[in-house]
Amino acid sequence: MSEFIGCGVTDFVCGCEWGFSLFCAEIIIGMQGFNKSQLHIISPHENQPILWTDEIRDRYYYVHVRADSVRFISRKYHDDCYRICDKVIVDEGAMLFTDDDGGFAAQYAGINDKPVVVCESMLRNSY
C-alpha cells in the first residue's frame, strides 16, 4: 500500500469483503493520518457481514465509519451482487490490487485492459 501512496495514488476503492479486502481497507484507514489517501467502499449488499464473527463484523463497521464514502450495490443479497460489485470497483479504478489473480475481478480487469497487481497474501490462513 505504501508503495502506491508513495507513487501518488490517493484514492482506494474497496469491497470490504472478509479477508484481504477488509485487511487492505484497515491499512488505508490506518495510514490516513499520515497522507491524503481516501477510502471509498462499494459493498455488494447492506447485510454483507451478517454471518461473520463478532470480531470481523466489528472491524468491518469500524472501517465503514471511517471511510470517505460508502455505497451499496443492493439493499439485500442477490445472486449477482458480488459480481456487480467487482465490476463497479474495476470500472471505477485505474488498477486492481488483489490476492486472487484467477478470480472474477482479476479476469474482468484483464478483459478491460486494467492492470492487475497480485499480492501474495499471507492472510489466507489467518482468517
N, CA, C and O atoms as a DFTB+ gen file, in Angstrom:
508 C
 N C O
     1  1       0.813      -1.194       0.000
     2  2       0.000       0.000       0.000
     3  2       0.856       1.258       0.000
     4  3       0.612       2.194      -0.761
     5  1       1.859       1.263       0.862
     6  2       2.684       2.469       0.975
     7  2       3.405       2.772      -0.336
     8  3       3.654       3.937      -0.648
     9  1       3.743       1.731      -1.111
    10  2       4.368       1.962      -2.410
    11  2       3.431       2.699      -3.347
    12  3       3.862       3.588      -4.081
    13  1       2.153       2.341      -3.333
    14  2       1.171       3.020      -4.179
    15  2       1.004       4.468      -3.735
    16  3       0.970       5.382      -4.559
    17  1       0.901       4.664      -2.433
    18  2       0.752       6.017      -1.904
    19  2       1.991       6.841      -2.233
    20  3       1.882       8.017      -2.581
    21  1       3.163       6.230      -2.123
    22  2       4.406       6.913      -2.468
    23  2       4.482       7.315      -3.929
    24  3       5.174       8.271      -4.280
    25  1       3.774       6.588      -4.781
    26  2       3.736       6.896      -6.215
    27  2       2.623       7.876      -6.556
    28  3       2.420       8.197      -7.727
    29  1       1.898       8.356      -5.546
    30  2       0.879       9.367      -5.789
    31  2      -0.553       8.862      -5.817
    32  3      -1.466       9.646      -6.074
    33  1      -0.782       7.586      -5.562
    34  2      -2.151       7.078      -5.510
    35  2      -2.810       7.646      -4.256
    36  3      -2.274       7.526      -3.155
    37  1      -3.975       8.265      -4.433
    38  2      -4.657       8.891      -3.294
    39  2      -5.999       8.249      -2.979
    40  3      -6.464       8.324      -1.842
    41  1      -6.628       7.622      -3.961
    42  2      -7.964       7.068      -3.757
    43  2      -7.952       5.556      -3.932
    44  3      -7.419       5.029      -4.908
    45  1      -8.548       4.879      -2.970
    46  2      -8.646       3.428      -2.989
    47  2     -10.110       3.040      -2.919
    48  3     -10.856       3.557      -2.087
    49  1     -10.524       2.124      -3.798
    50  2     -11.894       1.621      -3.814
    51  2     -11.846       0.175      -3.353
    52  3     -11.033      -0.613      -3.836
    53  1     -12.721      -0.169      -2.416
    54  2     -12.645      -1.473      -1.771
    55  2     -14.047      -2.053      -1.574
    56  3     -15.000      -1.318      -1.315
    57  1     -14.163      -3.379      -1.700
    58  2     -15.432      -4.056      -1.452
    59  2     -15.611      -4.465      -0.001
    60  3     -16.715      -4.815       0.415
    61  1     -14.541      -4.423       0.767
    62  2     -14.555      -4.724       2.202
    63  2     -15.020      -6.148       2.499
    64  3     -15.664      -6.392       3.519
    65  1     -14.696      -7.079       1.616
    66  2     -15.020      -8.481       1.852
    67  2     -14.096      -9.027       2.931
    68  3     -12.958      -8.578       3.063
    69  1     -14.573      -9.977       3.689
    70  2     -13.809     -10.622       4.756
    71  2     -12.517     -11.178       4.178
    72  3     -12.547     -11.929       3.203
    73  1     -11.409     -10.826       4.753
    74  2     -10.115     -11.305       4.307
    75  2      -9.262     -10.171       3.764
    76  3      -9.156      -9.108       4.374
    77  1      -8.667     -10.408       2.629
    78  2      -7.704      -9.488       2.023
    79  2      -8.274      -8.087       1.843
    80  3      -7.615      -7.105       2.185
    81  1      -9.470      -7.980       1.319
    82  2     -10.076      -6.680       1.043
    83  2     -10.278      -5.869       2.322
    84  3      -9.957      -4.681       2.355
    85  1     -10.803      -6.494       3.367
    86  2     -11.007      -5.807       4.647
    87  2      -9.658      -5.418       5.255
    88  3      -9.521      -4.325       5.804
    89  1      -8.673      -6.295       5.161
    90  2      -7.350      -6.002       5.689
    91  2      -6.746      -4.783       4.987
    92  3      -6.173      -3.914       5.643
    93  1      -6.871      -4.715       3.667
    94  2      -6.358      -3.556       2.917
    95  2      -7.084      -2.275       3.339
    96  3      -6.458      -1.224       3.479
    97  1      -8.383      -2.361       3.538
    98  2      -9.149      -1.196       3.985
    99  2      -8.643      -0.714       5.346
   100  3      -8.531       0.489       5.582
   101  1      -8.343      -1.648       6.227
   102  2      -7.816      -1.281       7.544
   103  2      -6.452      -0.589       7.427
   104  3      -6.172       0.353       8.167
   105  1      -5.622      -1.043       6.519
   106  2      -4.316      -0.410       6.308
   107  2      -4.506       1.019       5.813
   108  3      -3.856       1.941       6.305
   109  1      -5.384       1.199       4.853
   110  2      -5.628       2.534       4.305
   111  2      -6.150       3.469       5.390
   112  3      -5.694       4.607       5.497
   113  1      -7.095       3.004       6.189
   114  2      -7.621       3.809       7.298
   115  2      -6.489       4.159       8.265
   116  3      -6.415       5.291       8.742
   117  1      -5.620       3.211       8.553
   118  2      -4.510       3.452       9.462
   119  2      -3.502       4.462       8.943
   120  3      -2.827       5.129       9.727
   121  1      -3.396       4.577       7.632
   122  2      -2.433       5.488       7.030
   123  2      -2.998       6.876       6.777
   124  3      -2.245       7.788       6.434
   125  1      -4.292       7.059       6.934
   126  2      -4.911       8.333       6.590
   127  2      -4.357       9.508       7.388
   128  3      -4.362      10.634       6.893
   129  1      -3.886       9.280       8.589
   130  2      -3.325      10.373       9.372
   131  2      -1.978      10.857       8.862
   132  3      -1.514      11.928       9.255
   133  1      -1.345      10.076       7.988
   134  2      -0.006      10.397       7.511
   135  2       0.025      10.880       6.064
   136  3       1.064      11.337       5.589
   137  1      -1.088      10.786       5.367
   138  2      -1.120      11.186       3.962
   139  2      -2.547      11.579       3.585
   140  3      -3.433      11.640       4.438
   141  1      -2.751      11.838       2.323
   142  2      -4.071      12.287       1.863
   143  2      -4.860      11.179       1.185
   144  3      -5.716      11.459       0.345
   145  1      -4.590       9.936       1.531
   146  2      -5.317       8.833       0.906
   147  2      -6.764       8.810       1.372
   148  3      -7.082       9.190       2.499
   149  1      -7.619       8.360       0.485
   150  2      -9.041       8.252       0.786
   151  2      -9.511       6.833       0.495
   152  3      -9.054       6.187      -0.448
   153  1     -10.431       6.369       1.324
   154  2     -11.018       5.043       1.147
   155  2     -12.466       5.182       0.730
   156  3     -13.259       5.842       1.401
   157  1     -12.803       4.553      -0.383
   158  2     -14.172       4.538      -0.895
   159  2     -14.621       3.080      -0.902
   160  3     -14.010       2.237      -1.559
   161  1     -15.676       2.797      -0.178
   162  2     -16.163       1.429      -0.074
   163  2     -17.377       1.253      -0.973
   164  3     -18.307       2.060      -0.954
   165  1     -17.351       0.192      -1.754
   166  2     -18.506      -0.225      -2.547
   167  2     -18.798      -1.652      -2.113
   168  3     -18.082      -2.581      -2.487
   169  1     -19.842      -1.821      -1.332
   170  2     -20.191      -3.138      -0.790
   171  2     -21.297      -3.773      -1.616
   172  3     -22.158      -3.073      -2.148
   173  1     -21.278      -5.096      -1.725
   174  2     -22.280      -5.791      -2.542
   175  2     -23.705      -5.668      -2.013
   176  3     -24.649      -5.570      -2.798
   177  1     -23.873      -5.673      -0.682
   178  2     -25.219      -5.523      -0.097
   179  2     -25.084      -5.112       1.361
   180  3     -24.035      -5.307       1.974
   181  1     -26.142      -4.547       1.910
   182  2     -26.085      -3.989       3.261
   183  2     -25.855      -5.034       4.344
   184  3     -25.291      -4.713       5.390
   185  1     -26.269      -6.253       4.125
   186  2     -26.124      -7.298       5.130
   187  2     -24.879      -8.148       4.933
   188  3     -24.817      -9.273       5.431
   189  1     -23.897      -7.638       4.223
   190  2     -22.693      -8.396       3.891
   191  2     -22.071      -9.085       5.112
   192  3     -21.722     -10.261       5.005
   193  1     -21.911      -8.421       6.267
   194  2     -21.200      -9.071       7.375
   195  2     -22.099      -9.847       8.337
   196  3     -21.638     -10.248       9.406
   197  1     -23.342     -10.064       7.996
   198  2     -24.304     -10.617       8.954
   199  2     -23.914     -11.990       9.501
   200  3     -24.221     -12.291      10.655
   201  1     -23.256     -12.817       8.720
   202  2     -22.876     -14.159       9.171
   203  2     -21.425     -14.243       9.645
   204  3     -20.939     -15.330       9.954
   205  1     -20.741     -13.123       9.703
   206  2     -19.353     -13.105      10.120
   207  2     -19.262     -13.172      11.642
   208  3     -20.256     -12.966      12.338
   209  1     -18.074     -13.460      12.149
   210  2     -17.870     -13.453      13.603
   211  2     -18.006     -12.025      14.121
   212  3     -17.875     -11.067      13.359
   213  1     -18.264     -11.886      15.404
   214  2     -18.407     -10.561      16.006
   215  2     -17.155      -9.714      15.785
   216  3     -17.248      -8.525      15.480
   217  1     -15.995     -10.329      15.939
   218  2     -14.739      -9.590      15.781
   219  2     -14.584      -9.025      14.363
   220  3     -14.265      -7.849      14.193
   221  1     -14.807      -9.852      13.371
   222  2     -14.650      -9.406      11.979
   223  2     -15.730      -8.395      11.626
   224  3     -15.457      -7.413      10.936
   225  1     -16.938      -8.620      12.085
   226  2     -18.036      -7.674      11.832
   227  2     -17.704      -6.312      12.452
   228  3     -17.956      -5.282      11.827
   229  1     -17.148      -6.285      13.658
   230  2     -16.760      -5.025      14.294
   231  2     -15.682      -4.306      13.485
   232  3     -15.710      -3.083      13.346
   233  1     -14.743      -5.069      12.959
   234  2     -13.696      -4.474      12.119
   235  2     -14.301      -3.872      10.852
   236  3     -13.907      -2.790      10.418
   237  1     -15.253      -4.580      10.269
   238  2     -15.956      -4.104       9.067
   239  2     -16.646      -2.769       9.346
   240  3     -16.508      -1.825       8.567
   241  1     -17.381      -2.686      10.441
   242  2     -18.089      -1.446      10.774
   243  2     -17.120      -0.334      11.147
   244  3     -17.374       0.830      10.838
   245  1     -16.026      -0.665      11.797
   246  2     -15.004       0.324      12.140
   247  2     -14.492       1.001      10.869
   248  3     -14.363       2.224      10.819
   249  1     -14.206       0.205       9.855
   250  2     -13.713       0.732       8.581
   251  2     -14.803       1.552       7.886
   252  3     -14.514       2.621       7.347
   253  1     -16.029       1.079       7.888
   254  2     -17.118       1.805       7.228
   255  2     -17.324       3.197       7.817
   256  3     -17.544       4.162       7.085
   257  1     -17.254       3.293       9.124
   258  2     -17.464       4.589       9.786
   259  2     -16.363       5.574       9.403
   260  3     -16.612       6.778       9.335
   261  1     -15.163       5.086       9.154
   262  2     -14.023       5.955       8.869
   263  2     -13.763       6.166       7.380
   264  3     -12.913       6.977       7.011
   265  1     -14.474       5.457       6.533
   266  2     -14.288       5.591       5.082
   267  2     -14.762       6.967       4.608
   268  3     -15.616       7.598       5.231
   269  1     -14.192       7.407       3.503
   270  2     -14.576       8.701       2.937
   271  2     -15.907       8.630       2.207
   272  3     -16.607       9.635       2.089
   273  1     -16.259       7.449       1.719
   274  2     -17.583       7.245       1.121
   275  2     -17.928       5.762       1.168
   276  3     -17.047       4.902       1.143
   277  1     -19.224       5.479       1.237
   278  2     -19.724       4.097       1.264
   279  2     -20.942       4.024       0.365
   280  3     -21.865       4.831       0.477
   281  1     -20.934       3.041      -0.532
   282  2     -22.090       2.778      -1.402
   283  2     -22.398       1.297      -1.345
   284  3     -21.510       0.468      -1.146
   285  1     -23.668       0.978      -1.521
   286  2     -24.096      -0.418      -1.562
   287  2     -24.690      -0.707      -2.934
   288  3     -25.470       0.086      -3.461
   289  1     -24.318      -1.844      -3.507
   290  2     -24.869      -2.265      -4.793
   291  2     -26.343      -2.620      -4.633
   292  3     -27.158      -2.342      -5.513
   293  1     -26.673      -3.231      -3.515
   294  2     -28.047      -3.682      -3.281
   295  2     -28.353      -3.597      -1.787
   296  3     -27.456      -3.693      -0.951
   297  1     -29.609      -3.419      -1.474
   298  2     -30.009      -3.431      -0.063
   299  2     -29.929      -4.852       0.499
   300  3     -29.524      -5.052       1.644
   301  1     -30.317      -5.829      -0.312
   302  2     -30.315      -7.220       0.122
   303  2     -29.461      -8.054      -0.827
   304  3     -29.210      -7.668      -1.968
   305  1     -29.023      -9.200      -0.327
   306  2     -28.240     -10.117      -1.143
   307  2     -29.066     -10.610      -2.329
   308  3     -30.254     -10.900      -2.187
   309  1     -28.435     -10.701      -3.494
   310  2     -28.984     -11.412      -4.645
   311  2     -27.821     -12.053      -5.388
   312  3     -26.665     -11.686      -5.178
   313  1     -28.122     -12.990      -6.239
   314  2     -27.090     -13.824      -6.869
   315  2     -25.971     -13.046      -7.562
   316  3     -24.837     -13.522      -7.598
   317  1     -26.254     -11.880      -8.103
   318  2     -25.250     -11.142      -8.871
   319  2     -24.593      -9.990      -8.120
   320  3     -23.736      -9.310      -8.683
   321  1     -24.966      -9.754      -6.880
   322  2     -24.484      -8.539      -6.213
   323  2     -22.959      -8.510      -6.053
   324  3     -22.363      -7.439      -6.167
   325  1     -22.319      -9.636      -5.798
   326  2     -20.861      -9.643      -5.659
   327  2     -20.175      -9.421      -7.008
   328  3     -19.179      -8.703      -7.088
   329  1     -20.695     -10.022      -8.041
   330  2     -20.130      -9.844      -9.385
   331  2     -20.302      -8.394      -9.846
   332  3     -19.381      -7.804     -10.411
   333  1     -21.477      -7.829      -9.603
   334  2     -21.719      -6.435      -9.970
   335  2     -20.781      -5.517      -9.187
   336  3     -20.228      -4.567      -9.741
   337  1     -20.609      -5.802      -7.913
   338  2     -19.704      -5.013      -7.070
   339  2     -18.285      -5.050      -7.637
   340  3     -17.637      -4.009      -7.753
   341  1     -17.805      -6.227      -7.986
   342  2     -16.467      -6.341      -8.581
   343  2     -16.361      -5.530      -9.872
   344  3     -15.353      -4.866     -10.109
   345  1     -17.395      -5.583     -10.700
   346  2     -17.376      -4.815     -11.952
   347  2     -17.284      -3.322     -11.677
   348  3     -16.498      -2.622     -12.315
   349  1     -18.071      -2.833     -10.741
   350  2     -18.066      -1.405     -10.418
   351  2     -16.700      -0.991      -9.878
   352  3     -16.168       0.051     -10.263
   353  1     -16.139      -1.796      -8.998
   354  2     -14.822      -1.479      -8.439
   355  2     -13.769      -1.418      -9.541
   356  3     -12.963      -0.488      -9.571
   357  1     -13.764      -2.388     -10.439
   358  2     -12.803      -2.397     -11.541
   359  2     -13.060      -1.224     -12.479
   360  3     -12.118      -0.538     -12.877
   361  1     -14.311      -0.983     -12.837
   362  2     -14.645       0.109     -13.759
   363  2     -14.231       1.471     -13.208
   364  3     -13.808       2.341     -13.970
   365  1     -14.348       1.665     -11.902
   366  2     -14.049       2.966     -11.306
   367  2     -12.573       3.136     -10.941
   368  3     -12.134       4.245     -10.638
   369  1     -11.820       2.063     -10.968
   370  2     -10.410       2.149     -10.592
   371  2      -9.487       2.198     -11.796
   372  3      -9.877       1.872     -12.917
   373  1      -8.263       2.610     -11.540
   374  2      -7.240       2.636     -12.585
   375  2      -6.504       1.306     -12.659
   376  3      -5.948       0.955     -13.699
   377  1      -6.502       0.557     -11.537
   378  2      -5.850      -0.748     -11.488
   379  2      -6.550      -1.569     -10.411
   380  3      -7.297      -1.036      -9.591
   381  1      -6.298      -2.858     -10.427
   382  2      -6.870      -3.744      -9.416
   383  2      -5.737      -4.314      -8.574
   384  3      -4.775      -4.867      -9.106
   385  1      -5.857      -4.176      -7.270
   386  2      -4.927      -4.746      -6.303
   387  2      -5.653      -5.916      -5.664
   388  3      -6.675      -5.715      -5.009
   389  1      -5.153      -7.131      -5.837
   390  2      -5.883      -8.316      -5.403
   391  2      -4.942      -9.403      -4.889
   392  3      -3.733      -9.364      -5.119
   393  1      -5.522     -10.362      -4.198
   394  2      -4.746     -11.537      -3.798
   395  2      -5.177     -12.764      -4.586
   396  3      -4.710     -13.871      -4.317
   397  1      -6.069     -12.576      -5.559
   398  2      -6.622     -13.704      -6.319
   399  2      -6.573     -13.393      -7.812
   400  3      -7.507     -12.811      -8.364
   401  1      -5.480     -13.784      -8.460
   402  2      -5.338     -13.475      -9.885
   403  2      -6.238     -14.308     -10.782
   404  3      -6.317     -14.048     -11.983
   405  1      -6.918     -15.304     -10.226
   406  2      -7.826     -16.125     -11.016
   407  2      -9.285     -15.811     -10.765
   408  3     -10.167     -16.423     -11.367
   409  1      -9.546     -14.861      -9.878
   410  2     -10.925     -14.514      -9.534
   411  2     -11.602     -13.684     -10.600
   412  3     -10.966     -13.211     -11.543
   413  1     -12.903     -13.514     -10.438
   414  2     -13.692     -12.763     -11.414
   415  2     -13.160     -11.349     -11.611
   416  3     -13.024     -10.892     -12.745
   417  1     -12.858     -10.649     -10.511
   418  2     -12.410      -9.256     -10.626
   419  2     -11.128      -9.164     -11.457
   420  3     -11.008      -8.280     -12.305
   421  1     -10.182     -10.053     -11.227
   422  2      -8.930     -10.029     -11.983
   423  2      -9.174     -10.337     -13.460
   424  3      -8.588      -9.704     -14.338
   425  1     -10.025     -11.295     -13.723
   426  2     -10.351     -11.623     -15.116
   427  2     -11.044     -10.450     -15.806
   428  3     -10.728     -10.112     -16.947
   429  1     -11.992      -9.837     -15.100
   430  2     -12.726      -8.693     -15.655
   431  2     -11.776      -7.515     -15.895
   432  3     -11.878      -6.828     -16.912
   433  1     -10.861      -7.288     -14.962
   434  2      -9.887      -6.204     -15.138
   435  2      -9.032      -6.467     -16.375
   436  3      -8.790      -5.561     -17.173
   437  1      -8.579      -7.704     -16.531
   438  2      -7.764      -8.049     -17.695
   439  2      -8.491      -7.827     -19.011
   440  3      -7.918      -7.299     -19.964
   441  1      -9.736      -8.225     -19.060
   442  2     -10.548      -8.033     -20.266
   443  2     -10.704      -6.549     -20.592
   444  3     -10.795      -6.162     -21.757
   445  1     -10.734      -5.731     -19.547
   446  2     -10.939      -4.292     -19.719
   447  2      -9.631      -3.494     -19.663
   448  3      -9.635      -2.293     -19.395
   449  1      -8.519      -4.179     -19.918
   450  2      -7.199      -3.551     -20.011
   451  2      -6.814      -2.739     -18.774
   452  3      -6.159      -1.702     -18.883
   453  1      -7.223      -3.217     -17.603
   454  2      -6.823      -2.580     -16.348
   455  2      -5.677      -3.402     -15.770
   456  3      -5.766      -4.629     -15.724
   457  1      -4.614      -2.759     -15.332
   458  2      -3.513      -3.506     -14.714
   459  2      -3.982      -4.248     -13.460
   460  3      -4.810      -3.740     -12.704
   461  1      -3.458      -5.427     -13.251
   462  2      -3.781      -6.230     -12.074
   463  2      -2.494      -6.450     -11.296
   464  3      -1.531      -7.013     -11.818
   465  1      -2.482      -6.004     -10.047
   466  2      -1.354      -6.196      -9.155
   467  2      -1.759      -7.284      -8.175
   468  3      -2.705      -7.114      -7.406
   469  1      -1.039      -8.405      -8.203
   470  2      -1.371      -9.537      -7.342
   471  2      -0.436      -9.538      -6.141
   472  3       0.787      -9.565      -6.280
   473  1      -1.030      -9.510      -4.981
   474  2      -0.280      -9.573      -3.732
   475  2      -0.369     -10.999      -3.218
   476  3      -1.467     -11.518      -3.014
   477  1       0.755     -11.626      -3.010
   478  2       0.756     -12.963      -2.429
   479  2       0.320     -12.820      -0.984
   480  3       1.080     -12.338      -0.144
   481  1      -0.874     -13.229      -0.700
   482  2      -1.476     -12.985       0.606
   483  2      -0.985     -13.942       1.683
   484  3      -0.985     -15.161       1.506
   485  1      -0.576     -13.373       2.779
   486  2      -0.243     -14.162       3.955
   487  2      -1.483     -14.330       4.819
   488  3      -1.433     -14.978       5.865
   489  1      -2.591     -13.749       4.386
   490  2      -3.801     -13.732       5.193
   491  2      -4.632     -14.992       5.051
   492  3      -5.497     -15.250       5.888
   493  1      -4.402     -15.763       4.044
   494  2      -5.275     -16.889       3.757
   495  2      -5.451     -17.821       4.945
   496  3      -6.529     -18.386       5.125
   497  1      -4.429     -17.991       5.750
   498  2      -4.535     -18.886       6.894
   499  2      -4.844     -18.146       8.198
   500  3      -4.991     -18.777       9.245
   501  1      -4.942     -16.825       8.145
   502  2      -5.153     -16.075       9.377
   503  2      -6.614     -15.675       9.591
   504  3      -6.957     -15.127      10.639
   505  1      -7.471     -15.943       8.614
   506  2      -8.892     -15.605       8.770
   507  2      -9.692     -16.861       8.952
   508  3     -10.912     -16.800       9.101
